[in-house]
């Protein structure tokens, strides 16, 4: 005879002995899958052993989920920006009480990020943190803030020391002919010279491919797009495809030649053998790759150039006469994360194509495009083959039409986090009081007379009403919605800041899905009619 199957709540009760469980979210992070010492499998196995140890010690710990983030740098992405952990923090916070990680640097490396997590934890039911390999790191004690600040400072110090060592090496090799590391430009390969130092030399096969591309472009019979298609059909590895990352290998995808990629490759002065470095463009947020200039004003040549000076000038003149595309900064895309592709549900981002006129000025052609990372064909860099580019005016006009037509007159509601109240103690107290009053109504007791019985009944009625009200109240942490006192139409008409309006829509889960010939406005279930 088989035993009856237990529900999740019954299993938790069996583990915790009837006490309120401490719901544990296991957080895993790794920067590179080749790092065996801190692999996700090892982190998860150690975390589960740690939870089992706590249960054996009598603590009611229960694992409720695992957040896995692969190829994520803790110094570049805070917890809220990571795919899985960010989803748990922003959408599923009521479902856990404690965040458990293998080691602090697997969770966070910057003091400011830890301070942000502390504030978030206080605002969301006083969540706790614990480390599997660092027993002193346990925020359930009285010195929780001191422990957290100390360890996050040490983690940030270690990260800075590593960055300093790498920067020092690169600075020492900057003005030398030797190669400091990284992937060289297409047409070159790394080899070991005397003393084991790394240098560059031409890759004969890749140089032949480069010359083929340039000759076909200058002949005028092919475009960059048709050349890219031909290279893909031949199975010619791209600059990145010749050295694919482990993530790409495991996914089964392959890098593809694109017209934009060919243009970018042919514009790089690295093809002339110069050593290059990345520098932030003055007044901009993005970086550009430029030749290294030494302290005495000369360039550093790392290898023999692929083209002669005359060939290079002719090539650049050709490219400068053709259209090229650049993407706009993400912070100028209206309603980013709200306007999405209806086919792959990826982001639609504003891109601007610029074409140089004969008088030297440039015409701009902005379009919304899907930026899903999936490669749907060999040429597109945007990934979603079904989607088409949208003119911003038409797309935003359609967005306004759908929003006002469906939800313009409805109140705007904002989702807020509510910490659950401990009402079980009050309910137990009411039960005890009711039992005492009923016992005192027996013959010969305090409320047994005709004068006192009505008073006892009134007290029982009052306690019964309070008990029923408490019984209907939610006990745990939860999301609730509150009205902001204005309709969506009023917000749309009166908001002077598109970024603020977009942020409000993102917080409420609003999405506007674009298809080739139609649109769909998606509101969260709580806000729909």
Backbone torsions as a table, in degrees:
resi	resn	phi	psi	omega
1	UNK	NA	125.9	-177.3
2	UNK	-82.9	147.7	179.0
3	UNK	-73.7	147.2	179.3
4	UNK	-64.0	144.0	-179.5
5	UNK	-74.0	133.9	-177.9
6	UNK	-92.0	146.2	173.9
7	UNK	-77.4	170.3	179.2
8	UNK	-61.1	-43.6	-179.1
9	UNK	-64.7	-37.2	179.2
10	UNK	-67.7	-37.4	177.8
11	UNK	-65.8	-40.4	178.5
12	UNK	-63.5	-40.4	178.8
13	UNK	-63.3	-37.3	-180.0
14	UNK	-67.7	-33.9	-179.7
15	UNK	-75.7	-39.4	-172.9
16	UNK	-94.8	0.2	178.3
17	UNK	68.1	28.1	178.5
18	UNK	89.1	-10.2	179.3
19	UNK	-81.8	161.4	176.5
20	UNK	-63.2	124.7	-176.3
21	UNK	-75.1	153.7	169.3
22	UNK	-93.4	107.0	-174.5
23	UNK	-81.3	119.2	-171.3
24	UNK	-104.8	127.8	171.4
25	UNK	-102.9	118.9	179.6
26	UNK	-87.6	124.5	-177.1
27	UNK	-109.1	123.6	179.6
28	UNK	-119.3	140.9	176.0
29	UNK	-149.1	143.8	175.7
30	UNK	-149.9	142.2	-178.9
31	UNK	-84.9	-32.5	-177.7
32	UNK	-146.2	134.4	-177.3
33	UNK	-67.4	-12.2	-179.9
34	UNK	-83.8	-5.1	-179.1
35	UNK	-80.8	88.3	-174.5
36	UNK	-68.5	-27.1	-174.4
37	UNK	-66.7	-27.3	-179.5
38	UNK	-128.5	41.2	-178.0
39	UNK	-62.0	157.7	-179.9
40	UNK	-61.2	-37.4	-179.8
41	UNK	-63.2	-42.3	-179.8
42	UNK	-68.3	-42.4	178.9
43	UNK	-58.8	-44.9	-177.5
44	UNK	-68.2	-41.8	-180.0
45	UNK	-62.6	-44.9	-180.0
46	UNK	-65.7	-37.2	-179.7
47	UNK	-65.2	-41.1	-179.3
48	UNK	-70.5	-33.7	173.4
49	UNK	-64.4	-38.2	179.8
50	UNK	-64.5	-42.8	178.1
51	UNK	-63.4	-43.1	179.1
52	UNK	-62.2	-36.5	178.0
53	UNK	-64.6	-41.5	178.8
54	UNK	-64.6	-39.9	178.3
55	UNK	-63.6	-40.4	178.4
56	UNK	-63.9	-27.7	177.9
57	UNK	-81.7	-1.0	177.4
58	UNK	97.6	5.5	179.3
59	UNK	-89.2	137.6	-174.3
60	UNK	-83.3	58.5	-179.4
61	UNK	-85.6	136.3	178.9
62	UNK	-138.3	124.9	176.7
63	UNK	-73.4	127.2	-179.1
64	UNK	-115.4	-8.9	-179.8
65	UNK	179.5	165.8	178.4
66	UNK	-133.0	129.2	176.3
67	UNK	-107.5	109.9	-179.1
68	UNK	-105.0	125.0	176.4
69	UNK	-128.4	116.5	-175.8
70	UNK	-108.5	146.0	-179.5
71	UNK	58.8	45.6	-179.0
72	UNK	-124.1	127.7	176.1
73	UNK	-92.7	126.6	-179.5
74	UNK	-70.4	-20.4	178.0
75	UNK	-83.3	-20.8	-177.2
76	UNK	-103.5	-24.8	-179.2
77	UNK	-127.0	121.3	176.2
78	UNK	-76.2	166.9	-175.3
79	UNK	-54.9	-33.8	-177.1
80	UNK	-72.3	-20.2	-178.2
81	UNK	-90.8	-8.9	-179.4
82	UNK	-80.6	147.9	-170.9
83	UNK	-59.0	-61.6	-173.1
84	UNK	-81.2	-46.8	-179.8
85	UNK	-63.5	-41.6	178.4
86	UNK	-58.8	-38.3	178.1
87	UNK	-64.6	-43.4	177.1
88	UNK	-62.0	-44.2	-176.8
89	UNK	-67.3	-39.6	-173.5
90	UNK	-90.3	-27.3	-173.9
91	UNK	-117.7	-26.1	-171.9
92	UNK	-122.7	25.7	-178.6
93	UNK	-57.7	-35.3	179.7
94	UNK	-66.6	-9.5	-172.2
95	UNK	-92.2	-3.5	-179.4
96	UNK	-144.3	159.5	-178.3
97	UNK	-116.7	-23.4	-173.2
98	UNK	-140.2	137.8	175.6
99	UNK	-102.7	121.8	-178.4
100	UNK	-114.1	127.1	178.6
101	UNK	-129.9	159.1	-175.2
102	UNK	-67.9	-43.1	178.4
103	UNK	-152.9	153.4	-174.8
104	UNK	-55.9	-40.9	-177.5
105	UNK	-71.4	-12.0	171.8
106	UNK	-76.7	-18.9	-177.3
107	UNK	-104.0	-48.1	-173.5
108	UNK	-154.4	148.5	179.6
109	UNK	-128.8	-5.4	-175.7
110	UNK	-120.5	137.5	-178.8
111	UNK	-59.6	-43.1	-178.0
112	UNK	-62.7	-38.5	177.4
113	UNK	-64.4	-38.6	179.4
114	UNK	-67.3	-38.1	177.3
115	UNK	-63.7	-38.9	176.7
116	UNK	-63.4	-39.8	178.6
117	UNK	-67.1	-35.9	176.7
118	UNK	-61.2	-46.3	179.6
119	UNK	-64.4	-40.8	178.3
120	UNK	-62.6	-41.9	-179.2
121	UNK	-62.1	-40.5	179.4
122	UNK	-65.8	-36.6	-177.8
123	UNK	-80.1	-10.1	-176.0
124	UNK	-124.3	52.9	172.3
125	UNK	80.6	22.5	177.9
126	UNK	56.5	56.5	176.2
127	UNK	-61.3	153.3	-179.7
128	UNK	-113.6	165.0	178.6
129	UNK	-130.1	150.0	176.5
130	UNK	-152.5	149.2	179.3
131	UNK	-113.1	137.3	-179.1
132	UNK	-70.2	-43.7	-173.0
133	UNK	-97.6	-2.7	180.0
134	UNK	-125.8	83.9	-173.3
135	UNK	-56.4	-28.7	-178.7
136	UNK	-68.9	-21.1	-179.0
137	UNK	-85.2	88.0	178.8
138	UNK	-142.5	111.0	-172.7
139	UNK	-88.5	12.4	177.6
140	UNK	-82.1	-8.9	-179.7
141	UNK	-88.4	-176.9	-176.9
142	UNK	-71.3	-28.0	-176.9
143	UNK	-97.7	31.7	-174.1
144	UNK	-57.2	-44.1	-177.0
145	UNK	-68.5	-36.6	179.0
146	UNK	-65.5	-44.7	-179.2
147	UNK	-62.4	-44.8	-178.5
148	UNK	-63.1	-48.5	-178.1
149	UNK	-61.5	-40.1	-179.2
150	UNK	-63.6	-50.0	-176.2
151	UNK	-69.3	-37.6	178.9
152	UNK	-67.0	-33.7	176.5
153	UNK	-66.3	-40.5	178.3
154	UNK	-65.7	-39.7	179.4
155	UNK	-65.0	-41.4	178.9
156	UNK	-67.1	-36.5	178.8
157	UNK	-63.5	-41.9	178.7
158	UNK	-63.8	-41.3	179.3
159	UNK	-63.5	-41.8	179.9
160	UNK	-66.2	-38.5	178.8
161	UNK	-63.1	-41.0	177.8
162	UNK	-63.2	-44.9	179.5
163	UNK	-63.1	-36.5	179.7
164	UNK	-65.8	-40.9	179.3
165	UNK	-64.5	-43.9	179.1
166	UNK	-64.0	-43.9	-179.7
167	UNK	-63.6	-39.0	-179.9
168	UNK	-63.1	-42.1	179.1
169	UNK	-64.9	-43.8	-178.7
170	UNK	-64.7	-37.9	179.1
171	UNK	-65.9	-39.0	-179.4
172	UNK	-67.6	-29.9	-178.1
173	UNK	-96.4	-1.7	-172.4
174	UNK	-59.9	-45.7	-174.7
175	UNK	-96.7	10.7	178.4
176	UNK	-100.8	160.3	-180.0
177	UNK	-72.1	-22.7	-177.8
178	UNK	-62.3	155.9	-178.4
179	UNK	-90.5	125.1	-175.2
180	UNK	-78.2	-11.3	-179.2
181	UNK	124.9	167.3	-178.7
182	UNK	98.7	-176.8	-177.6
183	UNK	-89.8	123.6	179.9
184	UNK	-73.4	168.3	178.4
185	UNK	-65.8	155.4	177.3
186	UNK	-60.2	134.2	-175.9
187	UNK	106.8	-8.0	-178.3
188	UNK	-131.2	159.3	177.1
189	UNK	-141.7	157.5	-177.7
190	UNK	-93.2	140.4	173.0
191	UNK	-140.2	159.1	-179.7
192	UNK	-90.8	125.8	178.0
193	UNK	-97.5	-159.4	179.0
194	UNK	-65.4	139.3	-179.5
195	UNK	77.2	4.1	178.0
196	UNK	84.1	3.6	179.6
197	UNK	-72.0	150.3	-178.1
198	UNK	-92.0	138.6	177.7
199	UNK	-137.7	169.6	178.4
200	UNK	-109.4	150.7	172.2
201	UNK	-147.9	163.2	-179.0
202	UNK	-69.4	143.6	171.9
203	UNK	-96.9	108.9	-172.3
204	UNK	-54.3	-44.1	-177.8
205	UNK	-65.0	-45.9	-179.0
206	UNK	-66.4	-35.2	176.3
207	UNK	-62.5	-40.1	177.6
208	UNK	-63.3	-39.5	177.8
209	UNK	-64.8	-42.9	177.8
210	UNK	-59.0	-46.2	-178.6
211	UNK	-66.5	-35.2	176.2
212	UNK	-62.8	-46.4	-179.8
213	UNK	-59.3	-47.7	-177.3
214	UNK	-65.4	-43.6	-179.4
215	UNK	-62.6	-39.8	179.8
216	UNK	-69.5	-36.8	178.0
217	UNK	-66.7	-48.4	-176.0
218	UNK	-69.1	-25.0	178.0
219	UNK	-70.4	-22.0	176.0
220	UNK	84.3	3.2	-178.4
221	UNK	-91.7	-15.7	-178.1
222	UNK	-130.0	151.2	170.5
223	UNK	-101.0	169.1	177.5
224	UNK	-61.2	-33.7	-178.7
225	UNK	-68.3	-44.0	-179.5
226	UNK	-69.2	-34.2	176.4
227	UNK	-65.5	-41.4	178.5
228	UNK	-61.0	-42.7	178.3
229	UNK	-61.3	-41.5	-178.7
230	UNK	-65.7	-43.0	179.5
231	UNK	-64.2	-39.0	178.0
232	UNK	-66.1	-41.0	179.6
233	UNK	-64.8	-32.3	179.1
234	UNK	-79.3	-11.8	-177.9
235	UNK	77.2	25.1	-179.9
236	UNK	-73.6	123.3	-179.5
237	UNK	-62.9	139.9	176.1
238	UNK	-77.3	174.0	175.4
239	UNK	-54.1	-42.1	177.4
240	UNK	-81.2	-31.7	-177.6
241	UNK	-65.7	-23.3	178.0
242	UNK	-70.6	-22.3	178.9
243	UNK	-136.3	66.6	-175.8
244	UNK	-68.3	147.8	176.4
245	UNK	-74.0	163.7	-179.9
246	UNK	-64.7	-33.6	179.3
247	UNK	-62.7	-42.8	179.2
248	UNK	-67.0	-40.8	179.2
249	UNK	-60.9	-42.5	-177.8
250	UNK	-71.1	-30.1	-178.6
251	UNK	-75.9	-17.5	-178.0
252	UNK	81.4	0.3	178.6
253	UNK	-84.4	168.6	178.5
254	UNK	-137.7	146.6	174.9
255	UNK	-68.9	145.6	-179.5
256	UNK	-121.9	147.9	172.5
257	UNK	-70.0	139.2	175.9
258	UNK	-132.7	159.0	178.0
259	UNK	-62.7	-42.5	179.7
260	UNK	-64.2	-39.2	179.7
261	UNK	-65.3	-38.5	178.0
262	UNK	-64.7	-44.3	179.9
263	UNK	-61.7	-44.5	179.8
264	UNK	-63.0	-40.6	179.9
265	UNK	-63.4	-42.6	-176.8
266	UNK	-76.2	-14.5	177.5
267	UNK	-86.0	-12.9	-175.1
268	UNK	-77.3	128.5	178.5
269	UNK	-73.1	-3.6	174.8
270	UNK	-62.6	-24.3	178.6
271	UNK	-68.1	-15.3	176.7
272	UNK	-93.0	9.1	176.6
273	UNK	87.2	1.6	-177.4
274	UNK	-77.4	145.5	172.4
275	UNK	-75.3	133.4	-175.0
276	UNK	-114.9	158.4	174.9
277	UNK	-147.4	158.1	-180.0
278	UNK	-95.7	132.1	177.3
279	UNK	-134.2	144.8	178.0
280	UNK	-69.6	131.0	179.9
281	UNK	-68.0	130.4	-177.0
282	UNK	-55.0	128.5	179.0
283	UNK	77.7	3.0	-178.9
284	UNK	-122.3	167.2	178.7
285	UNK	-93.1	-16.0	-176.3
286	UNK	-97.5	168.9	-176.3
287	UNK	-109.5	157.0	174.4
288	UNK	-128.7	152.1	179.9
289	UNK	-97.3	122.1	-176.2
290	UNK	-132.7	158.3	177.3
291	UNK	-64.3	146.3	175.9
292	UNK	-71.2	130.9	176.2
293	UNK	-112.7	121.0	-176.8
294	UNK	-74.8	174.1	-178.9
295	UNK	-63.6	-24.4	178.7
296	UNK	-98.2	14.9	171.4
297	UNK	81.8	20.0	179.1
298	UNK	-113.7	160.1	175.7
299	UNK	-88.7	158.8	179.6
300	UNK	-109.7	119.9	178.2
301	UNK	-96.4	125.1	-177.2
302	UNK	-96.2	-20.8	-178.5
303	UNK	-161.3	172.9	179.2
304	UNK	-66.9	139.7	-177.5
305	UNK	-72.0	150.2	179.1
306	UNK	-77.0	-35.9	-177.1
307	UNK	-119.0	156.3	171.7
308	UNK	-77.5	167.7	179.7
309	UNK	-60.4	-39.8	-179.9
310	UNK	-66.6	-41.4	178.5
311	UNK	-64.9	-40.0	179.9
312	UNK	-64.0	-43.7	179.7
313	UNK	-63.9	-43.0	179.2
314	UNK	-62.8	-41.3	178.9
315	UNK	-64.0	-45.7	-178.5
316	UNK	-66.3	-36.9	176.7
317	UNK	-61.9	-39.7	178.7
318	UNK	-64.1	-47.5	-177.4
319	UNK	-66.2	-36.1	-178.5
320	UNK	-68.4	-20.6	178.7
321	UNK	-85.0	-8.9	-175.3
322	UNK	-103.5	161.7	179.2
323	UNK	-69.2	142.9	173.5
324	UNK	-136.9	159.3	-175.8
325	UNK	-122.9	143.2	173.9
326	UNK	-132.9	153.9	177.9
327	UNK	-96.9	143.4	-179.9
328	UNK	-78.2	158.6	175.6
329	UNK	-58.7	146.0	-175.1
330	UNK	-62.9	-27.3	-174.4
331	UNK	-78.5	-0.2	176.1
332	UNK	-108.1	4.4	176.3
333	UNK	-81.6	112.1	179.5
334	UNK	-63.0	133.7	176.2
335	UNK	58.4	42.1	174.4
336	UNK	-61.0	137.2	-176.8
337	UNK	77.0	-9.1	174.6
338	UNK	-96.9	-49.7	175.6
339	UNK	-78.7	118.0	-174.8
340	UNK	-134.6	159.2	177.5
341	UNK	-72.8	129.1	-178.7
342	UNK	-72.4	-18.4	-176.5
343	UNK	-86.5	-49.3	-176.5
344	UNK	-109.0	-3.5	-178.7
345	UNK	63.2	17.6	176.7
346	UNK	-80.2	171.5	-178.9
347	UNK	-69.3	146.9	168.5
348	UNK	-106.1	121.1	-175.1
349	UNK	-121.1	147.3	-178.9
350	UNK	-79.3	122.4	175.9
351	UNK	-118.4	149.9	-178.4
352	UNK	-123.3	119.3	172.9
353	UNK	-92.5	133.8	-178.3
354	UNK	-122.0	132.6	179.2
355	UNK	-122.8	131.1	-177.6
356	UNK	-79.2	129.1	177.4
357	UNK	-83.8	171.3	-179.7
358	UNK	-65.2	-29.6	-179.6
359	UNK	-82.7	4.3	178.0
360	UNK	95.5	-15.9	177.9
361	UNK	-78.0	169.5	-177.3
362	UNK	-123.3	132.9	174.6
363	UNK	-92.9	139.6	-178.0
364	UNK	-111.1	138.7	-179.5
365	UNK	-130.2	89.6	-178.3
366	UNK	-76.9	142.5	177.4
367	UNK	-145.2	143.2	168.0
368	UNK	-82.4	130.4	179.7
369	UNK	-133.0	149.8	174.3
370	UNK	-72.3	134.4	-179.2
371	UNK	-118.7	31.6	175.2
372	UNK	-59.9	137.1	-178.0
373	UNK	-73.2	-8.0	-178.0
374	UNK	-72.6	139.2	-178.9
375	UNK	-93.7	103.5	-177.5
376	UNK	-86.5	-24.1	176.2
377	UNK	-149.1	-176.4	-173.7
378	UNK	-81.0	-11.9	-172.2
379	UNK	-114.0	-36.3	-174.1
380	UNK	-73.4	140.6	176.4
381	UNK	-95.9	-3.3	-175.1
382	UNK	-99.2	-9.9	165.0
383	UNK	91.4	-35.7	-174.7
384	UNK	-102.1	106.2	-175.1
385	UNK	-70.4	-27.0	-177.1
386	UNK	-74.2	-28.0	-172.6
387	UNK	-79.0	153.8	176.0
388	UNK	-118.2	155.7	175.6
389	UNK	-71.3	145.3	-177.3
390	UNK	-119.3	135.8	173.7
391	UNK	-69.6	129.1	-172.5
392	UNK	-56.4	-41.6	-178.8
393	UNK	-61.2	-43.2	-179.5
394	UNK	-68.1	-43.0	-177.9
395	UNK	-65.5	-45.1	-178.0
396	UNK	-70.6	-30.8	175.2
397	UNK	-65.9	-40.7	176.8
398	UNK	-64.9	-38.8	177.9
399	UNK	-60.5	-47.7	179.6
400	UNK	-62.3	-42.1	-179.3
401	UNK	-60.6	-46.3	-179.2
402	UNK	-68.6	-42.5	-178.3
403	UNK	-64.3	-46.5	-178.2
404	UNK	-70.2	-37.8	-178.1
405	UNK	-68.6	-34.4	-176.1
406	UNK	-97.1	-37.5	-172.1
407	UNK	-135.2	13.4	-175.6
408	UNK	-59.6	-35.3	-176.1
409	UNK	-96.6	8.1	177.9
410	UNK	-93.1	148.3	178.9
411	UNK	-66.4	143.9	174.7
412	UNK	-79.6	129.0	178.1
413	UNK	-116.1	136.9	179.6
414	UNK	-110.7	134.1	-179.9
415	UNK	-79.7	130.4	179.7
416	UNK	-128.5	154.2	180.0
417	UNK	-92.1	127.6	-179.4
418	UNK	-116.2	125.2	177.3
419	UNK	-79.5	125.3	-177.8
420	UNK	-64.7	143.3	179.7
421	UNK	-89.4	151.0	177.4
422	UNK	-87.3	91.4	-177.0
423	UNK	-97.6	-8.6	-177.7
424	UNK	-64.6	-35.8	178.9
425	UNK	-64.0	-42.5	179.2
426	UNK	-66.6	-37.8	178.8
427	UNK	-64.4	-40.4	177.3
428	UNK	-64.9	-37.5	179.1
429	UNK	-65.6	-39.3	178.4
430	UNK	-64.2	-42.3	179.2
431	UNK	-60.7	-42.2	179.9
432	UNK	-65.7	-43.0	179.6
433	UNK	-63.4	-41.9	180.0
434	UNK	-63.3	-39.6	179.0
435	UNK	-62.9	-41.3	-179.8
436	UNK	-65.7	-42.6	-178.9
437	UNK	-65.3	-42.6	-179.9
438	UNK	-65.5	-35.9	177.3
439	UNK	-66.3	-35.1	-179.8
440	UNK	-76.2	-6.1	177.2
441	UNK	-90.1	-3.4	178.4
442	UNK	-71.9	156.1	-177.3
443	UNK	-51.9	135.2	178.2
444	UNK	84.0	-4.8	180.0
445	UNK	-97.0	-177.1	-170.3
446	UNK	-58.2	-45.1	-175.4
447	UNK	-103.2	26.0	-176.4
448	UNK	-85.1	-16.9	-176.4
449	UNK	-81.3	160.4	179.3
450	UNK	-64.0	-26.1	178.9
451	UNK	-74.1	-37.9	-173.1
452	UNK	-93.4	-21.4	-177.8
453	UNK	-59.7	-44.6	178.1
454	UNK	-58.6	-36.7	178.8
455	UNK	-65.4	-40.8	178.8
456	UNK	-65.9	-39.2	-179.9
457	UNK	-65.7	-37.7	176.7
458	UNK	-63.0	-41.5	178.3
459	UNK	-63.7	-41.0	179.2
460	UNK	-64.9	-40.8	178.2
461	UNK	-61.9	-42.6	179.8
462	UNK	-64.0	-44.4	178.3
463	UNK	-64.7	-37.2	-179.8
464	UNK	-64.9	-40.8	178.7
465	UNK	-63.8	-44.6	179.1
466	UNK	-63.6	-40.5	-179.0
467	UNK	-63.7	-44.0	-179.4
468	UNK	-65.4	-37.1	177.9
469	UNK	-65.0	-42.6	178.0
470	UNK	-65.3	-36.5	-178.5
471	UNK	-64.8	-27.9	179.9
472	UNK	-85.2	-11.9	-176.8
473	UNK	-80.0	142.5	174.0
474	UNK	-68.3	142.1	-174.8
475	UNK	-98.8	-28.4	-174.5
476	UNK	-96.7	176.1	174.4
477	UNK	-63.4	149.2	-174.5
478	UNK	-161.5	165.8	170.9
479	UNK	-92.8	137.7	172.5
480	UNK	-129.7	159.6	-178.6
481	UNK	-115.6	136.4	177.9
482	UNK	-126.9	143.2	-179.6
483	UNK	-76.5	140.1	177.7
484	UNK	-91.6	2.7	173.9
485	UNK	82.7	6.2	178.2
486	UNK	-139.7	155.4	179.4
487	UNK	-84.7	167.5	176.3
488	UNK	-63.9	-33.1	178.3
489	UNK	-64.7	-41.8	178.5
490	UNK	-65.6	-41.2	177.8
491	UNK	-61.6	-43.6	-177.9
492	UNK	-65.1	-43.8	-175.9
493	UNK	-74.5	-31.7	-171.4
494	UNK	-100.4	-16.2	-177.2
495	UNK	-73.0	124.6	179.0
496	UNK	-91.2	-10.0	-175.7
497	UNK	-120.4	109.4	-179.8
498	UNK	-63.4	-34.5	-179.8
499	UNK	-62.1	-42.1	179.1
500	UNK	-66.3	-40.4	179.2
501	UNK	-65.7	-40.1	176.7
502	UNK	-64.2	-39.6	178.8
503	UNK	-63.6	-38.9	177.7
504	UNK	-62.9	-41.2	179.4
505	UNK	-66.9	-39.6	178.7
506	UNK	-63.9	-40.9	179.3
507	UNK	-63.7	-28.0	-179.1
508	UNK	-95.3	1.6	176.4
509	UNK	76.4	20.7	179.6
510	UNK	-73.3	135.1	176.8
511	UNK	-136.6	140.1	176.9
512	UNK	-117.2	107.7	-173.7
513	UNK	-92.8	131.6	-177.3
514	UNK	-108.2	131.0	173.5
515	UNK	-119.3	176.4	-177.3
516	UNK	-60.9	-40.0	-174.9
517	UNK	-128.9	16.9	-179.5
518	UNK	-161.5	171.4	178.2
519	UNK	-133.5	160.6	177.1
520	UNK	-144.0	126.2	178.0
521	UNK	-97.0	123.7	-176.8
522	UNK	-115.5	120.0	173.8
523	UNK	-108.5	153.0	174.7
524	UNK	-62.2	153.1	-174.9
525	UNK	-56.1	-34.9	-177.7
526	UNK	-62.1	-28.8	-173.8
527	UNK	-103.0	-4.6	-177.7
528	UNK	-82.4	160.8	-179.9
529	UNK	-68.6	NA	NA
